[in-house]
Amino acid sequence: MQEKSPSFSIKNWNQIDQPREKLRDKGKSSLSDAELVAILIGSGNRNESAVDLSKRILASVNNNLNALGKLSLKQLMAFKGIGEAKAITIVAALELGRRRGGEEVVEKIKITSSQLVFQVMQPILGELPHEEFWILYLNNSNKIVQKNQLSKGGITGTMVDVRLVLKNALEVGATGFILVHNHPSGTLKPSEADKQITQKLKQAGESLDIKVLDHLIVTEKAYFSFADENIL
């Protein structure tokens, strides 16, 4: 195993060239993607600085961070200077970024149609082999303030804890909520249980001025909206 040259460690660079100090002094937006990755890996190899190595890794995926996030540990470790620990650090950092991005989209989105609800929930429910039931809590601007999984593996009226649903609605300041569940079978026809749960939550919410705004049944490529079909 060849010993790495200390000259390529970030701590040995001139301060003006150190990404950590640059981030501290000039802010995170001043750093390039390669400099941010260089902070994660800390050092390069005998022939490349951390930034140069990061540039080469990014170049392999056409400087696309989404593509970088899809690389496996084995693919990252194929680059000289990237061991298992560094590869894990890169994967973990990009996964956090992916999750943060997903949360920001949900927090900012304003629900103006059933189609928008489908766009938010299809990636979560559309391809599941089992049934899950979710609730989207909305504020008075119809923006999603929280989404919660209510049950997994099937739904019946007995599985709905109405008190918990309403307690959470009050805690997050919701004025309405949307029910969403998937049908792994692909059928979009609501069952009697679907209708009963909708009415149960609708009646419970009325006493607190919290409205059931819709109930969507989601499949891989389509959805059924109770509101759109006027059966809410």
Buried (B, 14 or more C-beta within 10 A) or exposed (E): EEEBBEEBBBEEBEEEEBBBBBBEEEEEEEBBBBBBBBBBBBBBBEEBBBBBBBBBBBEBBEBEBEEBBEBEBEBBBEBBBBEEEBBEBBBEBBEEEEEEEEEEEBEEBEBEEBEBBBEBBBEBBBEBEEBBBBBBBBBEEBBBBBBBEBBEEEBEEEBBEBEEBBEBBEEEEBBBBBBBBBBBEEEBEBEEBBBBBBBBBBEBBEEEEBBBBBBBBBBEEEBBBBBBEEEB
